Amino acid sequence: MNTFTAKYFPWQAALRIIIGSPLILRGCSTWDSKTEICEAFASDLRVEVDKDKHYTYPDVAVVCGELEFAEQRKDTITNPIMIAEVLSDSTEDYDRGTKFALYRNIKTLKDYVLIDQARGHIEYFFKEDDGTWRLQEYFNLDECLTLRSVRVEISIRDICHRVSFIRTI
């Protein structure tokens, strides 16, 4: 198996590049099966993860249809259908563990994507109809990720289109 490390960009720059990728800009601006528009929002939109007023700022949140806001809030949504996080050394454990456990409380959430910017590795979690979560991993930049919730397919290379990776053993 190949692993990848970022060559030219520090993690902050790689994060900005990945967030600005086609996954956000055009891949998730699409129509779903109910002819509702789906929109992607960057990390400045807060998401309520439970009724006890716990909130997070995901790197990307996608909503199909109307935005639903937390009670008496206009800066916090409650209905993302997809969330993506770009992993860094400082956030990886939290994004994989506690944060994902909190996200699973969101009834509308169907897709959770973890992007490992240091290796070009994608972990795609999707919720089955029975509520179980499944994992599909992508290690090759030439593979395509299909986001089931928004019916969009995008290559891993496009997600990481301006980050330079070098193969390591």
C-alpha positions in Angstrom: 0.0 0.0 0.0 1.2 3.5 -0.8 1.2 6.3 1.7 1.5 9.9 0.8 2.9 13.0 2.6 2.3 16.6 1.7 5.4 18.0 -0.1 4.9 21.7 -0.7 2.2 23.0 1.6 2.1 23.3 5.3 -1.1 21.9 6.8 -2.9 25.2 7.0 -2.4 25.9 3.3 -3.4 22.3 2.4 -6.6 22.7 4.5 -7.6 25.8 2.6 -6.8 24.2 -0.7 -8.8 21.0 0.0 -11.8 23.0 1.4 -11.8 25.0 -1.8 -11.8 21.9 -3.9 -14.5 20.9 -6.4 -16.1 18.8 -3.7 -17.2 22.0 -2.1 -17.5 24.4 -5.1 -19.2 22.3 -7.7 -19.6 18.7 -6.6 -22.1 19.5 -3.8 -24.0 22.2 -5.6 -26.4 19.8 -7.2 -30.0 18.6 -7.2 -31.1 15.7 -5.1 -33.9 13.2 -5.9 -36.5 15.5 -4.5 -35.3 18.4 -6.7 -34.0 20.4 -3.7 -30.8 22.3 -4.0 -27.9 21.1 -2.0 -25.4 23.6 -0.8 -22.0 23.3 0.9 -20.9 25.6 3.6 -17.3 26.2 4.9 -16.2 26.1 8.5 -17.9 29.3 9.5 -21.3 27.7 9.8 -22.0 26.1 13.2 -23.8 22.8 13.6 -25.9 21.7 16.6 -25.0 18.1 17.4 -27.5 17.5 20.2 -30.3 19.2 22.1 -28.0 19.9 25.1 -26.6 22.8 23.1 -23.4 21.2 21.9 -22.1 22.7 18.7 -19.2 22.1 16.3 -17.7 23.9 13.3 -17.2 21.2 10.7 -14.8 22.1 7.8 -17.7 21.5 5.4 -21.4 21.0 6.0 -23.9 20.2 3.2 -27.6 20.9 3.5 -30.2 19.9 1.0 -33.4 21.9 0.9 -34.1 24.7 3.5 -31.6 25.4 6.3 -33.1 24.5 9.6 -31.7 26.6 12.5 -31.3 25.8 16.2 -33.9 27.3 18.5 -33.5 31.1 18.7 -30.3 30.9 16.6 -29.6 32.1 13.0 -26.0 31.0 13.0 -26.4 27.3 13.9 -28.0 24.7 11.6 -29.5 21.4 12.7 -29.9 19.5 9.4 -26.7 18.8 7.6 -26.9 15.8 5.3 -23.1 15.5 4.8 -20.1 16.7 6.9 -16.5 16.6 5.9 -13.4 17.1 8.1 -9.9 17.7 6.9 -7.6 15.9 9.4 -4.6 17.5 10.9 -2.3 16.3 13.7 -4.1 18.4 16.2 -7.7 17.4 15.2 -7.4 13.8 13.9 -8.3 12.0 17.2 -11.2 14.3 18.0 -12.6 14.2 14.4 -12.4 10.4 14.3 -13.7 9.8 17.8 -15.7 12.2 20.0 -16.8 14.5 17.1 -18.0 11.6 14.9 -19.9 10.2 17.9 -21.6 13.5 18.4 -22.3 13.8 14.6 -24.1 10.5 14.7 -26.8 12.1 16.9 -27.8 14.3 14.0 -30.8 12.6 12.4 -30.4 14.1 9.0 -26.7 13.2 8.7 -26.0 10.5 6.1 -22.4 11.0 5.0 -19.2 11.7 7.0 -16.0 12.2 5.1 -12.5 12.4 6.7 -9.8 13.7 4.4 -6.2 12.9 5.5 -4.3 15.8 3.9 -0.9 14.3 4.8 -1.5 11.0 2.9 -4.2 11.7 0.3 -6.4 9.1 2.1 -10.2 9.5 2.3 -12.4 7.7 4.8 -16.1 7.8 3.7 -18.7 6.8 6.3 -22.3 6.5 5.1 -25.4 5.6 7.0 -27.5 2.7 5.8 -31.3 2.7 5.8 -31.3 0.6 9.0 -29.1 3.3 10.8 -25.8 1.4 10.7 -22.7 3.2 9.6 -20.4 1.7 6.9 -16.9 2.7 6.0 -15.3 2.9 2.5 -11.7 3.9 2.2 -9.8 5.4 -0.7 -6.0 5.3 -0.9 -5.5 6.0 -4.6 -5.7 9.5 -6.1 -7.3 8.0 -9.2 -10.2 6.5 -7.4 -13.6 8.2 -7.3 -15.7 8.9 -4.2 -19.4 8.7 -4.6 -21.3 10.7 -2.0 -24.6 8.8 -1.7 -26.6 11.5 0.1 -26.1 14.1 -2.7 -25.5 11.6 -5.6 -22.2 13.2 -6.6 -19.1 11.4 -7.8 -15.7 13.1 -7.5 -12.2 11.9 -7.9 -9.8 11.9 -5.0 -7.4 13.7 -7.2 -9.9 16.5 -7.6 -10.5 16.8 -3.9 -6.7 17.2 -3.4 -6.1 19.0 -6.7 -3.6 21.6 -5.6 -1.8 19.6 -2.8 1.4 18.0 -4.0 2.0 14.5 -2.5 5.1 12.3 -2.7 5.0 8.6 -2.2 6.7 7.1 0.8 7.3 3.5 1.8 
